[in-house]
Amino acid sequence: MTPEQIQHCGDELYAALRARRTIAPLTSRIADITIDDAYRISLQFLARRQADGEQIVGKKIGVTSKPVQDMLGVHQPDFGFLTDRMQVADGASVSLSGAGLIQPRAEGEIAFVLKRDLVGPGITAEQVIDATDYVCACFEIVDSRIHDWKIKIQDTVADNASCGVYVVGAQRVDPRSLDLAAAKMDIEKNGVHVASGLGSAVQGHPAQAVAWLANTLGAFGIPFRAGEVILSGSLAPLLPAVAGDHFTMQIAGIGSASVAFRD
């Protein structure tokens, strides 16, 4: 893709975010779009948000577990950026319109908060654990600017890994104090149990997923920085969210998080 095409697609996604509307899949309009093209589009999308004053506070990996891959029809992970305006307080009631959400879905995962920089490639899961200050329960509210979630890997990478907002739980746990792969998550929606999952759902171990992301972004010259929040991927299928819904989550040994939605 030419630089002009990259800019146009990034600007189109930014306009869709601000107007709370969807666009046709990029892969349906650009036959030869590559993941590298998609990443460059995402950087243009991000640059428009930064021009509005948003600041990068972390990164995210998505589509890591088989249930999510099967649900979306995307069979490899994606990656994106977190900004300060995307974080929502634990227990908050999120305005769908105020947060710019279009077709949100909730996913439960483990968030890593770093105490040291990580610069890939060559990062291992062990190095991720060593560089982590603490882990906590997290709801990521994914959203897609692509019509009806009709995405391929290039669409979701370009669309900042289909990220909407995220909620980090209050409890902070040393990742060296428990087996993250065996950590069990349970989610309730409106008081009814709707999903369970294990840490091993994301590439066998959440730290392995974070290492993959560090190495993938490192190949593009993007490091992880101390203090950043890194979302490691959903442990269970995505759950549609509409106004009036309330989600709570508990991850054994790690903690809880909750979020509600309103118009």
SVG drawing of the C-alpha trace seen along z (x, -y; Angstrom):
<svg xmlns="http://www.w3.org/2000/svg" viewBox="-30 -17 47 42">
<polyline fill="none" stroke="black" stroke-width="0.4" points="0.0,0.0 1.1,-3.5 1.7,-6.1 -1.4,-7.9 -3.5,-4.7 -2.2,-4.0 -3.0,-7.6 -6.5,-7.4 -7.4,-4.1 -6.0,-5.3 -8.0,-8.5 -11.1,-6.5 -10.9,-4.4 -10.3,-7.5 -13.4,-9.2 -15.4,-6.0 -14.3,-5.9 -15.3,-9.6 -18.6,-9.2 -19.5,-5.8 -20.1,-4.2 -18.7,-1.2 -16.9,-0.9 -16.6,1.9 -13.8,4.4 -10.5,3.1 -9.8,6.7 -12.9,6.5 -11.6,3.3 -7.9,3.8 -7.1,7.3 -3.4,7.3 -3.3,5.6 -0.6,7.2 -0.3,7.4 2.6,4.9 0.2,2.5 -2.3,3.0 0.2,2.2 1.2,-1.0 -2.6,-1.9 -2.9,-1.4 0.0,-3.8 -1.8,-6.5 -5.0,-5.8 -3.0,-6.1 -1.3,-9.3 -4.7,-10.9 -5.7,-10.0 -2.4,-11.3 -3.0,-14.6 -6.1,-14.8 -4.0,-14.5 -4.2,-10.8 -1.1,-9.2 0.1,-5.6 0.0,-3.8 0.3,-0.2 -0.2,2.5 -2.6,5.4 -2.6,8.8 -5.8,10.2 -7.3,13.3 -4.9,15.5 -7.3,18.3 -9.0,20.9 -12.5,20.0 -12.0,16.4 -10.3,17.4 -13.1,19.7 -15.7,17.0 -14.1,14.3 -12.7,16.6 -9.2,15.1 -6.6,17.7 -3.5,15.8 -3.0,13.1 -3.4,9.4 -1.8,6.4 -2.6,2.8 -2.0,-0.2 -3.7,-1.3 -4.2,-5.1 -5.0,-6.9 -8.5,-7.7 -9.2,-4.0 -8.9,-3.1 -12.1,-2.9 -12.2,-2.6 -13.0,0.7 -16.7,0.9 -17.5,-2.1 -20.7,-2.5 -19.5,-3.1 -21.5,-5.3 -21.5,-3.6 -21.8,-6.9 -19.4,-8.7 -16.7,-6.0 -17.3,-5.9 -18.4,-2.2 -20.2,-0.9 -20.6,2.9 -18.8,3.8 -18.0,7.2 -16.5,8.0 -13.6,10.3 -11.8,11.3 -8.0,11.5 -4.9,11.0 -3.1,7.7 0.6,7.3 2.0,4.0 5.8,3.7 8.5,2.5 11.2,2.6 11.4,2.0 11.2,5.0 12.6,4.7 12.1,7.5 12.8,9.6 14.3,12.4 12.1,11.9 11.1,15.1 8.2,15.8 10.6,15.9 11.9,12.4 8.3,11.2 7.7,12.5 11.0,10.9 10.1,7.5 6.5,7.6 5.7,5.5 2.3,7.1 -0.7,8.8 -4.4,8.1 -7.8,9.1 -8.9,7.1 -12.0,6.6 -11.1,5.5 -14.1,4.2 -13.3,4.9 -15.0,3.0 -14.8,3.0 -15.0,0.2 -15.5,2.9 -19.2,3.6 -20.7,6.6 -17.2,7.8 -16.6,9.1 -12.8,9.1 -9.7,10.8 -6.4,10.4 -5.5,7.3 -8.8,5.6 -8.3,6.0 -4.6,5.1 -5.4,1.9 -8.3,1.2 -6.0,1.1 -6.7,4.8 -10.4,4.0 -9.8,2.3 -12.4,0.2 -11.8,-0.4 -10.4,1.6 -10.9,2.0 -8.1,3.1 -9.0,4.6 -7.8,3.2 -5.9,6.2 -2.2,6.4 -0.5,9.8 3.1,10.8 3.2,13.2 5.9,15.2 3.5,16.2 1.1,18.4 0.8,20.5 -0.7,18.1 -1.5,20.9 -3.7,22.7 -5.5,19.5 -9.2,20.0 -11.5,17.2 -15.3,17.0 -17.5,14.3 -21.0,13.3 -23.3,11.2 -26.3,9.7 -25.8,12.1 -25.7,15.2 -22.5,17.2 -21.7,17.1 -18.0,18.0 -15.0,19.7 -11.4,20.0 -7.9,20.8 -4.7,18.8 -3.4,21.5 -6.0,20.6 -3.7,17.8 -0.8,19.6 -0.3,22.0 0.7,19.3 -0.2,15.6 3.5,14.6 4.2,16.5 1.5,14.3 3.1,11.2 6.5,12.4 5.1,12.9 3.7,9.4 7.0,7.9 8.8,9.7 6.3,8.9 6.2,5.2 10.0,5.2 10.4,6.2 8.6,2.9 10.9,1.0 8.2,0.6 9.4,1.4 7.5,2.1 8.2,-0.6 8.3,-0.4 4.9,-1.3 2.9,-0.2 -0.1,2.1 0.1,5.1 -3.2,7.0 -2.4,10.7 -5.6,11.9 -9.0,13.3 -9.4,16.5 -12.9,17.2 -15.2,16.3 -16.3,12.7 -19.5,11.6 -21.8,9.0 -22.5,6.0 -25.4,3.5 -26.8,0.8 -28.0,2.2 -25.5,5.1 -23.3,5.6 -20.3,7.9 -18.2,9.2 -15.2,11.4 -13.0,13.3 -9.7,14.9 -8.5,17.3 -5.4,16.0 -5.4,12.8 -8.6,10.8 -11.7,9.4 -13.0,6.6 -16.5,5.3 -18.0,3.0 -21.5,1.9 -22.9,0.2 -25.4,-2.6 -26.4,-4.6"/>
</svg>
